């Protein structure tokens, strides 16, 4: 065999051998989330179908539960890596008892997305009419559980809190008179509202203690945080960017009911469509929206810091606090007037 032929044989062997090397696989990440199809828990599923998480080398395996109580148990048992939308009261309770749970992100502030309803024919007009009645929540330790408990305490109700699972079984129990007051979250229940079959009597923000506070969290367990921290970091980066993008694109143009329609249809194209509707726009427009969002967050933090300084300097003067607020707002407007290209 000549030298040139030997080189050709070696090169062919190298090419064949290289072809048999498997491509680098995405890291599989197991999630648990309550109430499939709800707006706030749809972020991961829509992002998965649109390939958002794949760009970060992640393949999500999502376990759907009937509520945050089940989600938290899946995290604590090690069955999943991360729990999505877990009620803060359940997490704090578990942590105080020594459970190996750790918070890695805040998922929802306030509870305006949750609402409580009755059949259109019900005599119940408001929460104050629920004495002796049953009022639904999803599972123990969930945000709905905490809010119902807050309703009872705030309004001094004699209602009976009852775990009913997700929005679908809850609706069935309400319409068959097994439960007096049901709960739901968009997009679930919007069709029944449009058809006049149910009436809303309260929203989650009617529980004053939860209004403006962190209500739901993203959590993991101690072992996962120790062994897969780099993967968690990648997931959180993808989750934050994707969540902000979905909310900004959806604002004012994308009806929440579209989320359910797209989640119920298969195919990556439908997930991509929901992300492009209602103001996807070119990259400069996206950068401008992100810039404005950063400015708003910075404005809130600067205002809080300046107001605290003013209170310390003159605790009895409301005028000094108001003056600080005006200066902060003026600076924020001037800095945010022109977004980066």
Backbone torsions as a table, in degrees:
resi	resn	phi	psi	omega
1	UNK	NA	129.0	-178.9
2	UNK	-73.8	165.1	-179.4
3	UNK	-63.2	-38.3	-179.6
4	UNK	-65.4	-38.0	178.5
5	UNK	-68.1	-36.2	178.1
6	UNK	-62.5	-41.7	177.4
7	UNK	-62.4	-38.8	-179.8
8	UNK	-66.9	-41.4	178.6
9	UNK	-63.9	-42.3	180.0
10	UNK	-64.1	-41.6	179.6
11	UNK	-64.3	-40.8	179.1
12	UNK	-64.0	-41.4	179.0
13	UNK	-63.2	-38.3	179.5
14	UNK	-65.1	-42.6	-179.9
15	UNK	-64.7	-44.2	-179.5
16	UNK	-65.2	-42.6	179.3
17	UNK	-63.9	-40.0	178.8
18	UNK	-66.2	-32.0	-178.6
19	UNK	-69.2	-23.8	-177.9
20	UNK	-87.2	-7.6	178.8
21	UNK	-73.2	122.6	-177.0
22	UNK	-67.9	147.7	177.4
23	UNK	-69.7	155.3	179.9
24	UNK	-66.1	122.5	-176.9
25	UNK	-83.7	150.3	175.0
26	UNK	-67.0	150.4	174.6
27	UNK	-73.7	124.4	176.2
28	UNK	-78.4	129.8	-176.4
29	UNK	-126.6	119.7	-177.0
30	UNK	-92.1	128.8	-179.4
31	UNK	-122.0	150.5	168.8
32	UNK	-120.7	132.9	-179.4
33	UNK	-144.7	144.1	-178.8
34	UNK	-89.8	150.0	169.6
35	UNK	60.7	74.9	178.8
36	UNK	-57.7	132.5	179.8
37	UNK	99.0	-16.6	175.1
38	UNK	-65.4	150.6	-173.6
39	UNK	-58.0	-50.9	-171.9
40	UNK	-74.5	-25.8	178.8
41	UNK	-92.8	0.3	180.0
42	UNK	-81.4	-10.9	-174.4
43	UNK	-55.9	-47.4	-176.2
44	UNK	-67.7	-41.7	-178.4
45	UNK	-67.7	-44.6	178.3
46	UNK	-63.2	-43.2	178.7
47	UNK	-63.6	-36.0	178.0
48	UNK	-64.5	-45.7	-178.2
49	UNK	-67.9	-31.0	-179.0
50	UNK	-85.2	-3.1	178.2
51	UNK	81.0	13.5	-178.5
52	UNK	-64.7	-47.1	-177.3
53	UNK	-73.9	-27.5	177.8
54	UNK	-63.5	-32.1	177.4
55	UNK	-62.5	-23.2	179.0
56	UNK	-100.9	14.6	177.0
57	UNK	73.7	31.1	-176.7
58	UNK	-124.0	137.5	172.1
59	UNK	-118.3	114.0	-174.2
60	UNK	-87.0	134.4	174.2
61	UNK	-115.4	105.1	-169.9
62	UNK	-100.5	126.5	173.4
63	UNK	-102.3	120.3	-179.4
64	UNK	-92.9	133.5	-178.3
65	UNK	-118.9	174.8	178.8
66	UNK	-87.5	-1.0	179.5
67	UNK	165.0	176.2	-173.6
68	UNK	-65.6	-28.3	177.6
69	UNK	-60.8	-46.2	177.3
70	UNK	-66.8	-39.0	179.5
71	UNK	-60.3	-46.2	-179.4
72	UNK	-63.2	-39.9	179.0
73	UNK	-63.6	-37.5	177.5
74	UNK	-64.0	-37.7	177.8
75	UNK	-68.0	-46.7	-176.8
76	UNK	-65.0	-33.3	-179.3
77	UNK	-79.2	-11.1	-178.0
78	UNK	83.7	8.5	179.3
79	UNK	-69.0	-28.1	178.2
80	UNK	-132.2	164.4	-179.6
81	UNK	-85.4	-39.5	-174.5
82	UNK	-138.0	144.3	172.3
83	UNK	-107.9	134.1	-177.7
84	UNK	-106.4	131.8	173.8
85	UNK	69.2	41.8	-179.7
86	UNK	-88.3	133.1	-178.1
87	UNK	-60.3	136.0	-174.6
88	UNK	-64.3	-35.9	-178.4
89	UNK	-66.6	-39.2	177.5
90	UNK	-65.0	-39.3	179.6
91	UNK	-66.4	-47.1	-179.3
92	UNK	-64.2	-37.3	178.5
93	UNK	-64.4	-45.0	179.8
94	UNK	-64.1	-42.4	-179.5
95	UNK	-64.1	-40.6	-178.8
96	UNK	-65.1	-22.4	178.9
97	UNK	-94.2	7.8	176.5
98	UNK	91.2	9.7	179.3
99	UNK	-66.6	144.0	-177.3
100	UNK	-79.3	60.2	-178.2
101	UNK	-113.5	143.0	178.9
102	UNK	-135.2	139.3	178.9
103	UNK	-86.4	130.3	178.1
104	UNK	-117.8	-5.3	178.4
105	UNK	-175.4	154.8	173.9
106	UNK	-94.2	129.0	-173.5
107	UNK	-99.1	-38.8	-177.1
108	UNK	-144.4	136.0	173.5
109	UNK	-108.7	129.3	-176.0
110	UNK	76.8	175.4	-176.9
111	UNK	-134.3	32.0	-178.0
112	UNK	-67.0	-18.3	-178.5
113	UNK	-77.4	-15.7	-179.7
114	UNK	-96.1	143.2	176.2
115	UNK	-143.1	154.3	178.6
116	UNK	-115.1	139.9	-170.0
117	UNK	-141.9	166.6	176.2
118	UNK	-135.5	161.9	173.4
119	UNK	-60.0	150.8	-177.7
120	UNK	-57.9	-28.6	-177.6
121	UNK	-86.5	-1.9	-175.9
122	UNK	-68.5	149.0	176.8
123	UNK	-82.4	-7.8	-179.4
124	UNK	-76.2	122.5	-179.1
125	UNK	-105.8	-25.8	-179.3
126	UNK	-154.3	176.1	179.6
127	UNK	-60.1	-30.6	-177.6
128	UNK	-67.8	-10.7	179.1
129	UNK	-96.0	11.6	-172.2
130	UNK	-99.4	7.6	177.9
131	UNK	-57.0	128.0	-178.9
132	UNK	78.5	-0.1	-179.5
133	UNK	-100.5	163.4	176.3
134	UNK	-94.5	136.4	179.3
135	UNK	-127.4	130.9	-167.9
136	UNK	-86.8	149.7	164.5
137	UNK	-142.5	168.2	-173.1
138	UNK	-76.3	-73.7	-178.9
139	UNK	-139.4	161.6	178.5
140	UNK	-61.0	133.9	-180.0
141	UNK	87.3	-0.8	-179.9
142	UNK	-82.8	169.3	177.0
143	UNK	-65.3	-36.0	178.2
144	UNK	-65.4	-34.5	176.9
145	UNK	-63.3	-46.6	179.3
146	UNK	-62.2	-38.8	-178.2
147	UNK	-70.1	-42.7	177.6
148	UNK	-61.5	-41.5	176.5
149	UNK	-60.7	-39.7	178.2
150	UNK	-67.2	-38.6	175.3
151	UNK	-55.4	-49.0	-175.8
152	UNK	-62.3	-42.1	-179.4
153	UNK	-72.1	-44.1	-175.7
154	UNK	-66.9	-41.8	-176.5
155	UNK	-100.7	6.1	179.7
156	UNK	53.0	53.0	-176.9
157	UNK	-87.4	156.5	174.0
158	UNK	-111.5	28.7	179.9
159	UNK	-74.6	163.9	-178.7
160	UNK	-110.1	103.2	177.8
161	UNK	-62.9	135.0	-176.4
162	UNK	-138.6	127.2	177.3
163	UNK	-75.9	125.0	-176.3
164	UNK	-124.0	-0.4	-178.4
165	UNK	83.7	-148.9	-175.4
166	UNK	-76.1	178.2	-178.0
167	UNK	-60.6	-36.7	-177.1
168	UNK	-66.2	-54.5	177.3
169	UNK	-64.1	-29.6	177.7
170	UNK	-64.2	-43.9	178.8
171	UNK	-59.9	-43.3	179.0
172	UNK	-58.8	-43.7	-178.9
173	UNK	-67.9	-34.2	178.5
174	UNK	-69.5	-46.2	-175.4
175	UNK	-73.4	-16.0	176.3
176	UNK	-103.6	14.6	174.7
177	UNK	64.3	25.0	173.7
178	UNK	-84.6	-28.4	179.6
179	UNK	-128.1	139.9	-178.5
180	UNK	-81.5	-42.5	-177.4
181	UNK	-126.6	123.0	180.0
182	UNK	-101.9	172.1	177.2
183	UNK	-128.1	157.2	176.7
184	UNK	-161.3	172.1	175.3
185	UNK	-143.8	142.5	-179.6
186	UNK	-56.2	146.2	5.2
187	UNK	-86.3	-1.0	-178.4
188	UNK	-66.2	137.7	177.9
189	UNK	92.5	-15.9	-177.8
190	UNK	-65.7	-37.1	178.7
191	UNK	-64.2	-43.4	179.4
192	UNK	-64.7	-35.6	175.7
193	UNK	-64.8	-44.4	179.5
194	UNK	-61.4	-35.8	-177.3
195	UNK	-84.4	-2.8	178.3
196	UNK	75.0	21.0	-178.6
197	UNK	-84.7	-25.0	180.0
198	UNK	-134.2	162.3	176.8
199	UNK	-128.7	138.6	177.1
200	UNK	-83.1	131.8	177.9
201	UNK	-114.4	-12.2	179.9
202	UNK	-165.6	154.3	171.1
203	UNK	-117.0	166.1	-178.5
204	UNK	-59.1	-31.0	-179.2
205	UNK	-74.0	-6.6	172.6
206	UNK	-70.1	-15.4	170.8
207	UNK	-86.0	98.9	-169.9
208	UNK	-55.9	-35.5	-176.3
209	UNK	-63.4	-25.0	-178.3
210	UNK	-96.1	-16.1	-177.0
211	UNK	-66.0	122.4	-179.9
212	UNK	80.9	3.6	179.6
213	UNK	-108.5	158.3	174.5
214	UNK	-66.6	126.4	-175.0
215	UNK	-109.8	-38.8	-178.4
216	UNK	-128.6	151.4	-172.3
217	UNK	-129.4	165.1	165.4
218	UNK	-105.3	128.3	-174.4
219	UNK	-132.1	158.9	172.8
220	UNK	-140.0	179.2	176.4
221	UNK	-105.5	166.8	-173.4
222	UNK	-60.8	-43.2	-177.1
223	UNK	-63.7	-43.1	179.5
224	UNK	-65.7	-41.5	179.4
225	UNK	-61.6	-35.6	179.9
226	UNK	-75.4	-43.4	-172.2
227	UNK	-87.6	-25.2	-172.9
228	UNK	-130.3	35.2	-176.0
229	UNK	-60.2	-40.1	-179.0
230	UNK	-64.8	-35.3	178.4
231	UNK	-70.7	-39.8	176.6
232	UNK	-61.1	-40.9	178.5
233	UNK	-60.4	-42.4	178.7
234	UNK	-65.6	-41.8	179.1
235	UNK	-61.6	-46.1	-177.2
236	UNK	-64.7	-36.9	177.6
237	UNK	-63.5	-46.6	179.3
238	UNK	-64.8	-41.1	-177.2
239	UNK	-64.3	-45.7	-179.0
240	UNK	-63.1	-48.5	-177.7
241	UNK	-64.0	-42.8	-177.6
242	UNK	-68.6	-40.9	-179.5
243	UNK	-62.8	-45.5	178.4
244	UNK	-61.3	-41.3	-178.3
245	UNK	-65.9	-44.2	-179.2
246	UNK	-63.5	-44.6	-178.3
247	UNK	-66.0	-39.1	-178.4
248	UNK	-73.1	-37.9	178.6
249	UNK	-69.0	-32.8	-175.9
250	UNK	-81.6	-19.3	-171.9
251	UNK	-61.4	118.2	172.2
252	UNK	80.0	-10.4	-175.9
253	UNK	-128.0	-30.7	-176.4
254	UNK	-100.0	112.0	178.7
255	UNK	-65.2	139.4	-179.5
256	UNK	-59.4	-28.1	-179.5
257	UNK	-66.2	-22.0	176.3
258	UNK	-64.3	-29.5	178.9
259	UNK	-61.8	-48.6	179.6
260	UNK	-62.5	-41.8	-179.1
261	UNK	-59.4	-43.0	-178.1
262	UNK	-73.4	-34.6	178.7
263	UNK	-68.6	-29.0	-178.6
264	UNK	-83.3	-8.5	178.3
265	UNK	-104.7	141.4	-177.3
266	UNK	-91.5	160.7	178.9
267	UNK	112.4	133.9	-179.1
268	UNK	-63.9	-29.7	-176.5
269	UNK	-61.5	-36.4	-178.7
270	UNK	-68.2	-37.5	177.2
271	UNK	-66.1	-39.9	177.5
272	UNK	-64.1	-35.2	-178.6
273	UNK	-64.9	-42.6	-178.3
274	UNK	-65.4	-28.3	178.9
275	UNK	-78.1	-22.1	-177.2
276	UNK	-96.4	-14.0	-179.1
277	UNK	-76.4	148.3	170.4
278	UNK	72.8	39.8	170.6
279	UNK	105.4	35.7	175.5
280	UNK	-58.7	-55.1	172.3
281	UNK	66.9	169.8	178.2
282	UNK	-74.0	170.4	-177.9
283	UNK	-58.4	-40.7	177.9
284	UNK	-57.6	-38.2	179.0
285	UNK	-65.6	-39.9	178.3
286	UNK	-64.5	-41.3	178.8
287	UNK	-62.7	-37.8	178.9
288	UNK	-64.4	-41.0	179.0
289	UNK	-65.3	-42.0	178.3
290	UNK	-63.6	-38.0	179.4
291	UNK	-63.9	-44.1	179.8
292	UNK	-64.4	-38.9	178.9
293	UNK	-64.4	-41.0	178.1
294	UNK	-64.2	-39.1	178.8
295	UNK	-63.2	-41.1	180.0
296	UNK	-64.6	-42.3	178.6
297	UNK	-64.3	-42.8	179.7
298	UNK	-64.0	-36.5	179.7
299	UNK	-62.6	-42.5	179.7
300	UNK	-62.5	-43.9	-178.5
301	UNK	-67.7	-41.3	179.4
302	UNK	-64.9	-40.8	-179.7
303	UNK	-62.7	-45.1	-179.5
304	UNK	-62.3	-42.2	-179.3
305	UNK	-65.3	-43.9	-178.9
306	UNK	-67.8	-38.1	178.6
307	UNK	-65.5	-38.8	178.5
308	UNK	-64.9	-39.9	177.1
309	UNK	-62.5	-41.3	-179.9
310	UNK	-64.7	-40.4	179.5
311	UNK	-64.3	-39.8	-179.8
312	UNK	-66.9	-36.8	-178.8
313	UNK	-72.4	-37.8	-177.7
314	UNK	-147.1	81.2	-173.4
315	UNK	-58.5	-25.4	-174.1
316	UNK	-94.8	2.4	-174.4
317	UNK	-108.7	111.4	174.4
318	UNK	-75.9	-25.5	-178.5
319	UNK	-64.7	-38.5	-178.8
320	UNK	-65.0	-37.7	177.7
321	UNK	-66.0	-43.1	178.7
322	UNK	-62.4	-39.3	178.8
323	UNK	-64.2	-41.9	177.6
324	UNK	-61.2	-42.5	-179.0
325	UNK	-61.6	-41.3	179.0
326	UNK	-63.4	-40.9	179.5
327	UNK	-65.7	-41.6	-180.0
328	UNK	-63.1	-45.6	-179.7
329	UNK	-62.0	-39.8	-179.9
330	UNK	-64.8	-43.3	178.8
331	UNK	-64.0	-40.4	-178.9
332	UNK	-64.4	-41.6	179.9
333	UNK	-63.6	-40.0	-178.7
334	UNK	-68.6	-35.5	-178.6
335	UNK	-76.8	-30.3	-175.0
336	UNK	-97.9	1.2	-176.1
337	UNK	-63.1	-35.9	-178.6
338	UNK	-116.9	114.7	178.9
339	UNK	-82.2	153.1	179.7
340	UNK	-66.9	148.4	-179.9
341	UNK	-80.8	NA	NA
